[in-house]
């Protein structure tokens, strides 16, 4: 599939080695149940992320960190600005992509570790976590073997691997989500509080996984409320102001 791109004069293709470049993002919400008040959240926020770099989003609650993260994944449509992604050798601007083009970028280029797992009844955890790798064309057995290795590293009890995550604890669901994303060698990885429900042992595993991704040249952006994790894996921070 060929994805449409903006004219090369508008893209950063010849100007940077970065994998992700957000330029002057503007995003507001309209509070329809409160007199249609317009609430500005992002006002000209920019970020460039190089291969092998991890950038922390820092700031108080309500300052726009999660909105910025969701905008980078195109879960939120921005009001203005550009989100350039180096997708399979071409620069694409996420806000201008058609839905099927955006899905392809998410399949091959941008991974996302959410705090929450979309639970699918009756589908075993190992299959849930292997799905993105299988979308890359990896055979089911090989994809599930890789996921099992990650489950073992993350200390997810083996008795749970073939069960649906429907009744898993928060920490167990988070580990399934982590394995689901880290099984694939995404060039860009977005991390939304990836250790929020984990104990010290599994936080250490996640830090190791992040360091391994950086060594492979992955560009990471994350929200880390755990000071130890942020200080160890992040190279710098993008600061957000007060709400």
N, C-alpha and C positions, 0 to 999 in steps of 0.2 A: 504494500500500500504506500502511495506517495502522499505526503502531507504537504498542504499548501503553506508557503512561507511568505512573509512580507518581502518587499524589495531589499536586496542586499545592502543598499545605502542606509536602510533603517536598522539593520541588525548589527550586533557587535562581532560578527563572524571573524573579521580580519583584525580586530582590535584587542582581543583578549584570549587567554588560555582557559578562562573560567568555564564552568559547566552550567552555572545558573546566574542570571543577572536580572534582578528586579529593579525597575526604574520608576521612581516617583509615584509609588502606589497611593491612590486615594480611594477610600472606602467609607461610606456612611450608611447608616441604617435609618429607615423611616419607621417610627413608632406609631403604627396606624391606630392602636387603641389608646393612644395618649395625645390625641389631637394632631396626628401626623407630624409630630416633632421630628426634625432631622438631627440625628446624633452622629457627628463626625467621629470616626475611630482611627483611621489612617490618613495622614495628611502629608503626602510627599515622602514616603518611606522608601529608601533604596538599599540594596544589598547585592554584593557580588561575591560568589563563592568559588574558590579554586579547587582543583582536584586534590584530594588528600587533606582537606581542611574541614574542620567542624566549627560552626558558628553557633553560639548560644544566643537565644532571644531572652533578654532580661528586662525586668520592670515589674511594677506592682500589678496586682489583680485589676483587670479592667483597662489596662494601658494599651491593649491592641495586639499582644503577642499571639494569641490563638487566632484572631482574625487574620493576621499576617500569614500565619502558617497555613490556614485553610485557603487563603488566597493563592499561595504558592502551589497548592494542589488543585486549584480551580474549583474547590467546593463552594467558594464564594466568588461571585463575579465582581470585579473591581469597577469603580466608577471611572477611573482614569489611570494612566500609566501603562507599563509594559512588563511582562514576565517572560524573559527570554530563556529558553532551555536548549542546550546542545543535545539534540535528539538524533542519534545514529548518524552524526556527522553534519547535520543541518541545524541551523538555528530556527526555532519556531517560537512564536509569541502566543502563549497559552490563551489569553483572553480572545484571540481572534480565531481559534480553532473551532471546527465543527465538532459535535459530540463524538462521532466515531473517530476523529483524529485525536481528540483528547484521550480517549480510551487507549489508543495505541501508545501514546506517550506514557501513560500510566503503566501499561503492560511492560514496556521495555526500558524505560528511562527513570521514572520517579517512583520510588517506594515510599510507603507511609506507615509508620507505627503509631496507631491510635491508642488512646487509653482504653478503648472499648472494643470488644470483639463482636462482630456481627454473627450471632449464633444461628446456626442452621440445624434445625431438628433432624435427628437420625443420621446426620453425616459425621463420621468419626473425626476426631481432632487431627489425626495424621493426614486425612484427605483435605480438610479445611486448610491446613498449613501448606500442603503440597500444591494447591491449586495454581498459585502464581508461577511456580516453576514449570508446571505442566503447560501453562499458557505460552511459555517460551519454547515449547516443543520437546521438553524432556520427558522420556517415558515414565509412566506412572510408578513403576517399581523403583527406578533410580531416584525419582523425585521424593518418594516416600522414604527411601533409605537415607537421603540427605536430611530430611525432616526429623527422622528418628535420632540421627546423630545430634542434631540441635536440641531435641527434647531431652536427650540424655545429658548434654552439657548444661542445660537449664534446670536439671533436676526435676523435671516433670515426671511423676510416677508412671512407670510403664503400664500399670493397670488402666490408666486413663487414655492411652494413645488411641485405642480403638473405640472409645466412647465419644458420643456427641458432647461438646463443651457446654451444653445447655445448663447443666447443674454445677459446672466448675466454679471454684472460688474466683475472686477478682484477680488474685495473683496467678492462678493457673491459666485463666483466660489471657492474661497479659503475656504470659510465656508462650502461649500458642500464637498470639499476634506477633511477638518478636521473632519466633521461628519462621513464621509465614513471610516476613519481610527479609530477614537475613539469609534465608535459603537462596535468594536470588541476588546476583551480583549487579544490583542497580547502580548506575552511574551517580544518581542523586538519591539521597535518603532523608526523609523528613521524620523527626522523632518528637512526638508529643508526650512528654513526661514518661519515657519508656521504663523507668524504674519505680514509678509511684507506688505500686502495690507489691514490691519485691523485698525480700529480706537481704541481709548483707551478702550472703553467699551468692545469690543470683544477681545482685547488683554488680558484683565483681565479674561475673560471666558476661553480663551485658557490656560492661566497660571493655572487656577483652574483645568482644565482637565488634564494637565500634572502632577500637584501635586496629583490628584486622582490616576493616573496611577502609579506613584511612590509608593504610599501607598499600591497598590495592588501587588507590586513586579516587575513591568515592568522595563526593562532596556532600557534607551533612549539615543540616540545620535542625536545631532542637530547642525545646523548652525543657530545662532541667531545674527542678526545684531542690534537688539534692546537691548541696555544695560540693561534696566530695566527688561526685560524678562529673559535675560541670568543670571543676578545676583540673581534673585529670584528663578529660578527653577533648575539651574545647580549646581552640587556638585563640579565639577572641570572642567578643560579645557585641551584639547590636542592642543598644539601650533604648527602651521605650519609656516615655514619660508617665507622669501621674495621669489617672483617669480624669 
